Amino acid sequence: MTPSMIESFSLDTTEAITLTELAEFCGMSPADLDELMAYNALLPLPDSAPDVTFSAHWVMPLRTVAKLRMDFDLDLFTVAMLLDKLRQIELLQRQVQSLQALVPGSLRPT
C-alpha cells in the first residue's frame, strides 16, 4: 500500500488487518506488537487464528504511542500503559459526547 492509501485506510476502523500490515502502518516491529499482545495492551480480533488479525482502529493509537516511544525513548511496558490510557480517554470522550447529545440545545453552553 502507498502512504496515501495507508492514511485513508486507517480511517476505516471496520477493516481487519494482519500483524504485518499493522506493524507497517504504525511504524513498530511485529516483535514489538507481539510483546504488546503479551501485555494484553493490544488485542487481536477473536477467532483470527491461525493468522492474527486486528481491527484497523488500532492504527492511530499505535502510531501515537510509537511516536511518543521514539520522542521519549520509552520501553514497551510503558508504551503498553500509554496505549491503555489512550483507549480509556477515547472511551470517556465517546461517553461525554453521548451525554452531551442528550442535553437539550437550549441548555447547552455556547
Accessible surface in RSA format (square Angstrom, percent):
REM  Atomic radii and reference values for relative SASA: ProtOr
REM  Chains: A
REM  Algorithm: Lee & Richards
REM  Probe-radius: 1.40
REM  Slices: 20
REM RES _ NUM      All-atoms   Total-Side   Main-Chain    Non-polar    All polar
REM                ABS   REL    ABS   REL    ABS   REL    ABS   REL    ABS   REL
RES MET A   1   114.28  59.2  51.42  34.0  62.86 149.7  59.10  50.2  55.18  73.1
RES THR A   2    70.92  50.4  67.77  68.7   3.14   7.5  69.05  92.7   1.87   2.8
RES PRO A   3   106.97  78.0 105.15  95.8   1.82   6.6 106.48  87.9   0.48   3.0
RES SER A   4    81.47  68.8  69.02  92.1  12.45  28.7  53.14 113.2  28.33  39.7
RES MET A   5    94.62  49.0  91.97  60.9   2.65   6.3  75.46  64.2  19.15  25.4
RES ILE A   6    21.14  12.0  21.08  15.7   0.07   0.2  21.08  15.2   0.07   0.2
RES GLU A   7    98.81  56.7  96.61  73.1   2.20   5.2  43.14  83.4  55.67  45.5
RES SER A   8    71.42  60.4  60.28  80.5  11.14  25.7  46.40  98.8  25.02  35.1
RES PHE A   9    33.38  16.7  27.36  16.9   6.01  15.6  33.38  20.2   0.00   0.0
RES SER A  10     2.80   2.4   1.08   1.4   1.72   4.0   0.11   0.2   2.68   3.8
RES LEU A  11   139.37  77.6 114.24  81.7  25.13  63.2 117.66  82.6  21.71  58.4
RES ASP A  12    58.61  41.1  52.82  52.6   5.79  13.7  25.83  60.8  32.77  32.7
RES THR A  13    69.50  49.4  60.86  61.7   8.64  20.6  31.66  42.5  37.84  57.2
RES THR A  14   126.27  89.8  89.44  90.7  36.82  87.8  83.74 112.5  42.53  64.3
RES GLU A  15    72.56  41.7  68.53  51.8   4.03   9.6   7.75  15.0  64.81  52.9
RES ALA A  16    57.59  53.0  33.85  52.2  23.74  54.0  34.06  48.0  23.53  62.3
RES ILE A  17     2.23   1.3   1.05   0.8   1.18   2.8   2.23   1.6   0.00   0.0
RES THR A  18    54.25  38.6  54.25  55.0   0.00   0.0  51.05  68.6   3.20   4.8
RES LEU A  19    33.29  18.5  32.66  23.4   0.63   1.6  32.66  22.9   0.63   1.7
RES THR A  20    93.73  66.7  92.57  93.8   1.17   2.8  60.42  81.2  33.31  50.4
RES GLU A  21    63.24  36.3  63.05  47.7   0.19   0.5  19.40  37.5  43.84  35.8
RES LEU A  22     0.00   0.0   0.00   0.0   0.00   0.0   0.00   0.0   0.00   0.0
RES ALA A  23     6.51   6.0   4.63   7.1   1.89   4.3   4.86   6.8   1.66   4.4
RES GLU A  24   104.31  59.9  77.34  58.5  26.97  64.2  41.98  81.2  62.33  50.9
RES PHE A  25    12.15   6.1   2.40   1.5   9.75  25.4   2.87   1.7   9.28  26.5
RES CYS A  26     6.87   5.2   0.00   0.0   6.87  16.1   1.39   3.5   5.48   5.9
RES GLY A  27    67.11  82.8   0.00   N/A  67.11  82.8  36.77 100.9  30.34  67.9
RES MET A  28    12.70   6.6   1.79   1.2  10.91  26.0   7.47   6.3   5.23   6.9
RES SER A  29    48.83  41.3  40.36  53.9   8.47  19.5  41.69  88.8   7.14  10.0
RES PRO A  30    60.83  44.3  60.83  55.4   0.00   0.0  60.83  50.2   0.00   0.0
RES ALA A  31    70.52  64.8  60.06  92.7  10.46  23.8  63.61  89.6   6.92  18.3
RES ASP A  32    26.27  18.4  26.05  25.9   0.23   0.5   0.23   0.5  26.05  26.0
RES LEU A  33     0.00   0.0   0.00   0.0   0.00   0.0   0.00   0.0   0.00   0.0
RES ASP A  34    66.82  46.8  61.31  61.0   5.51  13.0  24.52  57.7  42.30  42.2
RES GLU A  35    68.86  39.5  63.83  48.3   5.03  12.0  24.31  47.0  44.55  36.4
RES LEU A  36     0.00   0.0   0.00   0.0   0.00   0.0   0.00   0.0   0.00   0.0
RES MET A  37    38.87  20.1  29.85  19.8   9.02  21.5  26.38  22.4  12.49  16.5
RES ALA A  38    82.68  76.0  44.94  69.4  37.74  85.8  57.62  81.1  25.06  66.4
RES TYR A  39    89.43  41.8  63.08  35.9  26.35  68.6  45.23  34.0  44.21  54.5
RES ASN A  40   106.92  73.7  96.51  93.3  10.41  25.1  19.98  48.1  86.95  84.0
RES ALA A  41     4.88   4.5   2.43   3.7   2.45   5.6   4.88   6.9   0.00   0.0
RES LEU A  42     0.59   0.3   0.00   0.0   0.59   1.5   0.00   0.0   0.59   1.6
RES LEU A  43    88.97  49.6  84.86  60.7   4.12  10.3  84.86  59.6   4.12  11.1
RES PRO A  44    53.89  39.3  41.05  37.4  12.84  46.7  41.13  34.0  12.76  79.3
RES LEU A  45    62.08  34.6  58.46  41.8   3.62   9.1  59.02  41.5   3.05   8.2
RES PRO A  46   114.05  83.1  91.10  83.0  22.95  83.4 102.54  84.7  11.51  71.6
RES ASP A  47   151.25 105.9 107.09 106.6  44.16 104.4  39.89  93.9 111.36 111.1
RES SER A  48    20.10  17.0   7.15   9.5  12.94  29.8   9.92  21.1  10.18  14.3
RES ALA A  49    91.13  83.8  63.36  97.8  27.77  63.2  65.98  92.9  25.15  66.6
RES PRO A  50   131.93  96.2 104.07  94.9  27.86 101.3 110.00  90.8  21.93 136.3
RES ASP A  51   102.42  71.7  96.89  96.4   5.53  13.1  24.34  57.3  78.08  77.9
RES VAL A  52    51.81  34.1  45.52  41.2   6.29  15.2  45.52  39.5   6.29  17.1
RES THR A  53    31.19  22.2  31.19  31.6   0.00   0.0  25.22  33.9   5.97   9.0
RES PHE A  54     0.00   0.0   0.00   0.0   0.00   0.0   0.00   0.0   0.00   0.0
RES SER A  55    18.26  15.4  17.10  22.8   1.16   2.7  12.66  27.0   5.60   7.8
RES ALA A  56     0.33   0.3   0.00   0.0   0.33   0.7   0.00   0.0   0.33   0.9
RES HIS A  57    68.38  37.4  61.75  42.9   6.63  17.0  48.03  49.5  20.34  23.7
RES TRP A  58     7.23   2.9   7.23   3.5   0.00   0.0   4.70   2.5   2.53   4.1
RES VAL A  59     0.00   0.0   0.00   0.0   0.00   0.0   0.00   0.0   0.00   0.0
RES MET A  60    89.32  46.3  88.97  58.9   0.35   0.8  88.67  75.4   0.65   0.9
RES PRO A  61    19.04  13.9  14.93  13.6   4.11  14.9  18.82  15.5   0.22   1.4
RES LEU A  62     0.00   0.0   0.00   0.0   0.00   0.0   0.00   0.0   0.00   0.0
RES ARG A  63    46.31  19.4  40.71  20.8   5.60  13.3  32.11  43.9  14.20   8.6
RES THR A  64    59.95  42.6  53.23  54.0   6.72  16.0  35.55  47.8  24.40  36.9
RES VAL A  65     0.00   0.0   0.00   0.0   0.00   0.0   0.00   0.0   0.00   0.0
RES ALA A  66    10.39   9.6   9.79  15.1   0.60   1.4  10.16  14.3   0.24   0.6
RES LYS A  67   131.92  64.4 125.83  77.2   6.10  14.5 103.26  92.9  28.67  30.5
RES LEU A  68    54.27  30.2  54.27  38.8   0.00   0.0  54.27  38.1   0.00   0.0
RES ARG A  69    63.18  26.5  62.00  31.6   1.18   2.8  12.16  16.6  51.02  30.9
RES MET A  70   160.28  83.0 131.37  86.9  28.92  68.9  99.70  84.8  60.58  80.3
RES ASP A  71    82.00  57.4  46.73  46.5  35.27  83.4  18.75  44.1  63.25  63.1
RES PHE A  72   136.74  68.4 115.10  71.3  21.64  56.3 121.07  73.4  15.67  44.9
RES ASP A  73   134.35  94.1 112.31 111.8  22.04  52.1  32.92  77.5 101.43 101.2
RES LEU A  74    43.03  24.0  34.32  24.6   8.71  21.9  36.46  25.6   6.58  17.7
RES ASP A  75    87.27  61.1  75.55  75.2  11.71  27.7  42.28  99.5  44.99  44.9
RES LEU A  76    14.12   7.9  10.02   7.2   4.09  10.3  10.02   7.0   4.09  11.0
RES PHE A  77   107.30  53.7 105.99  65.7   1.30   3.4 105.99  64.3   1.30   3.7
RES THR A  78    39.29  27.9  39.29  39.8   0.00   0.0  22.21  29.8  17.08  25.8
RES VAL A  79     0.00   0.0   0.00   0.0   0.00   0.0   0.00   0.0   0.00   0.0
RES ALA A  80     6.90   6.3   5.42   8.4   1.47   3.4   5.79   8.2   1.10   2.9
RES MET A  81    94.62  49.0  90.95  60.2   3.67   8.7  66.15  56.2  28.47  37.7
RES LEU A  82    54.50  30.4  53.47  38.3   1.04   2.6  54.14  38.0   0.37   1.0
RES LEU A  83     0.00   0.0   0.00   0.0   0.00   0.0   0.00   0.0   0.00   0.0
RES ASP A  84    44.96  31.5  44.96  44.7   0.00   0.0  13.99  32.9  30.96  30.9
RES LYS A  85   108.26  52.8 107.82  66.2   0.44   1.0  72.70  65.4  35.56  37.9
RES LEU A  86    51.52  28.7  47.45  33.9   4.07  10.2  47.67  33.5   3.85  10.4
RES ARG A  87    64.58  27.1  59.90  30.5   4.68  11.1  29.38  40.2  35.19  21.3
RES GLN A  88    78.92  44.1  77.36  56.5   1.57   3.7  29.55  62.9  49.37  37.4
RES ILE A  89    89.30  50.8  88.66  66.0   0.65   1.6  89.21  64.2   0.09   0.2
RES GLU A  90    70.44  40.4  69.66  52.7   0.78   1.8  26.67  51.6  43.77  35.7
RES LEU A  91    84.78  47.2  84.78  60.7   0.00   0.0  84.78  59.5   0.00   0.0
RES LEU A  92   103.30  57.5 102.91  73.6   0.38   1.0 103.02  72.4   0.28   0.7
RES GLN A  93   104.43  58.4 101.21  74.0   3.21   7.7  32.44  69.1  71.99  54.6
RES ARG A  94   128.30  53.9 126.33  64.4   1.97   4.7  62.91  86.0  65.39  39.6
RES GLN A  95    85.36  47.7  81.94  59.9   3.42   8.1  32.44  69.1  52.92  40.1
RES VAL A  96    77.37  50.9  76.84  69.6   0.53   1.3  77.37  67.2   0.00   0.0
RES GLN A  97   116.46  65.1 110.67  80.9   5.79  13.8  34.55  73.6  81.91  62.1
RES SER A  98    69.40  58.6  59.83  79.9   9.57  22.0  35.75  76.1  33.65  47.1
RES LEU A  99   112.60  62.7 110.56  79.1   2.04   5.1 110.71  77.8   1.89   5.1
RES GLN A 100   102.28  57.2 101.30  74.0   0.98   2.3  33.78  71.9  68.50  52.0
RES ALA A 101    70.76  65.1  46.25  71.4  24.51  55.8  50.61  71.3  20.15  53.4
RES LEU A 102   140.72  78.4 113.98  81.5  26.74  67.2 117.28  82.4  23.44  63.1
RES VAL A 103    56.81  37.4  53.42  48.4   3.38   8.2  55.58  48.3   1.23   3.3
RES PRO A 104    75.63  55.1  64.55  58.8  11.08  40.3  75.63  62.4   0.00   0.0
RES GLY A 105    55.34  68.2   0.00   N/A  55.34  68.2  27.98  76.8  27.36  61.3
RES SER A 106   109.84  92.8  64.81  86.5  45.03 103.7  58.97 125.6  50.87  71.3
RES LEU A 107   129.57  72.2 103.78  74.2  25.79  64.8 107.71  75.6  21.85  58.8
RES ARG A 108   111.77  46.9 101.07  51.5  10.70  25.5  36.10  49.3  75.67  45.9
RES PRO A 109   128.54  93.7  98.53  89.8  30.01 109.1 109.64  90.5  18.89 117.4
RES THR A 110   183.20 130.3 110.00 111.5  73.20 174.5 108.53 145.8  74.67 112.9
END  Absolute sums over single chains surface
CHAIN  1 A     7323.8       6186.1       1137.7       4747.7       2576.2
END  Absolute sums over all chains
TOTAL          7323.8       6186.1       1137.7       4747.7       2576.2
